[in-house]
Amino acid sequence: MKLRISLEGESYDVEVEILPETSAEPEESETLDVPASVLQPPPVEDTLPEDWICRSPIAGVVVSVFAFPGQRLMRDDPVLVIEAMKMLTTIGAPLDGTVDAVHVAPGQNVKPGQPLCTLV
């Protein structure tokens, strides 16, 4: 069967074949082979002990701390906010993990590279 389809002002002539109706459900005899790689958990990222330490990228004053020991964080989840030169900067977790310790408190001055919290 030939049909004409218009799409965005252009006309196209197409041929269409009408197929007999079939069941969309697989037959009982059909089985799907699932590769073993799909069933295995994803590989663990190669990380160094240094990667588990969230460090201050700038000098400033800690305004607020969102993380607490035992809290589960995903990469880039907010850990704390630092004020520097009247600008607020939110510091995120460097990777997925659980907060082991928070090393700073609100009102405390921090230097670049200073550890803010440690993840495990």
ZAMIVO-194582 format. One record per residue (C-alpha): residue in three letters; x, y, z. Coordinates in Angstrom, 2 decimals. Last residue first. Example, Ala and Ser with C-alpha at 12.3 -4.5 7.8 and 13.67 -1.06 7.14 Angstrom:
2
PADO:type:xx:yy:zz
PADO:Ser:13.67:-1.06:7.14 .
PADO:Ala:12.30:-4.50:7.80 .
This chain:
120
PADO:type:xx:yy:zz
PADO:Val:35.25:6.46:54.12 .
PADO:Leu:35.04:10.23:53.88 .
PADO:Thr:37.11:12.90:55.66 .
PADO:Cys:36.02:16.48:56.21 .
PADO:Leu:37.33:20.04:55.79 .
PADO:Pro:41.02:19.34:55.27 .
PADO:Gln:42.99:22.56:54.62 .
PADO:Gly:44.16:22.89:51.02 .
PADO:Pro:43.49:26.64:50.84 .
PADO:Lys:43.22:28.05:54.37 .
PADO:Val:40.21:27.97:56.69 .
PADO:Asn:38.88:30.42:59.28 .
PADO:Gln:36.29:28.97:61.71 .
PADO:Gly:32.93:30.69:62.13 .
PADO:Pro:30.96:27.48:61.49 .
PADO:Ala:32.95:24.36:62.45 .
PADO:Val:35.82:22.44:60.82 .
PADO:His:37.27:18.91:60.81 .
PADO:Val:34.16:16.86:60.02 .
PADO:Ala:34.81:13.15:60.46 .
PADO:Asp:33.98:9.80:58.83 .
PADO:Val:31.41:11.07:56.34 .
PADO:Thr:30.21:8.16:54.20 .
PADO:Gly:31.15:7.88:50.54 .
PADO:Asp:30.62:8.98:46.95 .
PADO:Leu:33.31:11.34:45.67 .
PADO:Pro:34.86:14.79:46.21 .
PADO:Ala:31.91:15.93:48.35 .
PADO:Gly:30.81:19.45:47.51 .
PADO:Ile:31.96:22.87:48.73 .
PADO:Thr:29.43:25.67:48.40 .
PADO:Thr:31.07:29.08:47.86 .
PADO:Leu:29.55:32.24:49.31 .
PADO:Met:30.99:35.55:48.15 .
PADO:Lys:31.69:38.52:50.46 .
PADO:Met:35.46:38.27:49.82 .
PADO:Ala:35.48:34.61:50.91 .
PADO:Glu:32.57:32.87:52.61 .
PADO:Ile:32.75:29.07:52.80 .
PADO:Val:29.70:26.79:52.65 .
PADO:Leu:29.70:23.14:53.72 .
PADO:Val:29.37:19.52:52.57 .
PADO:Pro:27.04:19.94:49.59 .
PADO:Asp:26.60:16.75:47.50 .
PADO:Asp:29.19:16.85:44.69 .
PADO:Arg:29.73:13.06:44.65 .
PADO:Met:27.10:11.30:46.76 .
PADO:Leu:27.08:11.54:50.52 .
PADO:Arg:26.04:9.09:53.28 .
PADO:Gln:26.02:10.70:56.73 .
PADO:Gly:27.87:8.81:59.48 .
PADO:Pro:29.67:11.88:60.78 .
PADO:Phe:27.85:15.12:59.86 .
PADO:Ala:27.63:17.13:56.66 .
PADO:Phe:25.78:20.44:56.21 .
PADO:Val:28.32:22.84:57.73 .
PADO:Ser:27.63:26.57:57.61 .
PADO:Val:29.54:29.84:57.21 .
PADO:Val:33.12:28.56:57.24 .
PADO:Val:35.38:31.59:56.82 .
PADO:Gly:37.78:32.06:53.92 .
PADO:Ala:40.81:30.78:52.08 .
PADO:Ile:40.02:28.78:48.94 .
PADO:Pro:39.85:25.22:47.57 .
PADO:Ser:39.17:23.77:51.02 .
PADO:Arg:39.83:20.05:51.15 .
PADO:Cys:37.50:17.03:51.17 .
PADO:Ile:39.66:14.01:52.01 .
PADO:Trp:38.71:10.66:50.44 .
PADO:Asp:40.78:11.35:47.30 .
PADO:Glu:43.96:11.49:49.42 .
PADO:Pro:43.52:7.78:50.29 .
PADO:Leu:43.77:7.06:46.57 .
PADO:Thr:40.84:6.02:44.45 .
PADO:Asp:40.36:3.47:41.69 .
PADO:Glu:36.61:3.40:41.26 .
PADO:Val:34.93:0.17:42.30 .
PADO:Pro:33.65:-1.91:39.39 .
PADO:Pro:29.89:-2.06:38.89 .
PADO:Pro:28.15:-5.01:40.58 .
PADO:Gln:27.94:-8.18:38.47 .
PADO:Leu:24.64:-9.24:36.85 .
PADO:Val:25.19:-7.26:33.66 .
PADO:Ser:28.69:-8.71:33.16 .
PADO:Ala:27.23:-12.22:33.41 .
PADO:Pro:25.32:-11.68:30.18 .
PADO:Val:21.58:-12.34:30.42 .
PADO:Asp:20.37:-15.05:28.05 .
PADO:Leu:16.70:-14.60:27.33 .
PADO:Thr:14.45:-17.59:27.18 .
PADO:Glu:11.79:-18.43:24.61 .
PADO:Ser:9.92:-21.70:25.25 .
PADO:Glu:7.20:-19.84:27.14 .
PADO:Glu:6.44:-17.70:24.09 .
PADO:Pro:7.27:-14.04:24.26 .
PADO:Glu:4.36:-11.59:24.67 .
PADO:Ala:3.65:-9.18:21.81 .
PADO:Ser:1.35:-11.69:20.12 .
PADO:Thr:1.16:-11.31:16.38 .
PADO:Glu:-1.25:-9.51:14.05 .
PADO:Pro:-0.67:-10.14:10.36 .
PADO:Leu:1.49:-7.53:8.66 .
PADO:Ile:0.30:-4.58:6.58 .
PADO:Glu:3.09:-3.41:4.29 .
PADO:Val:3.56:0.33:3.82 .
PADO:Glu:5.18:2.07:0.85 .
PADO:Val:6.15:5.70:1.27 .
PADO:Asp:5.69:8.90:-0.73 .
PADO:Tyr:7.08:11.92:1.14 .
PADO:Ser:5.71:15.46:1.22 .
PADO:Glu:7.69:18.34:2.78 .
PADO:Gly:6.02:21.13:4.80 .
PADO:Glu:7.47:20.00:8.14 .
PADO:Leu:6.41:16.39:7.52 .
PADO:Ser:3.79:15.36:4.99 .
PADO:Ile:3.22:11.64:4.45 .
PADO:Arg:1.92:10.07:1.23 .
PADO:Leu:0.89:6.43:1.40 .
PADO:Lys:1.38:3.44:-0.88 .
PADO:Met:0.00:0.00:0.00 .
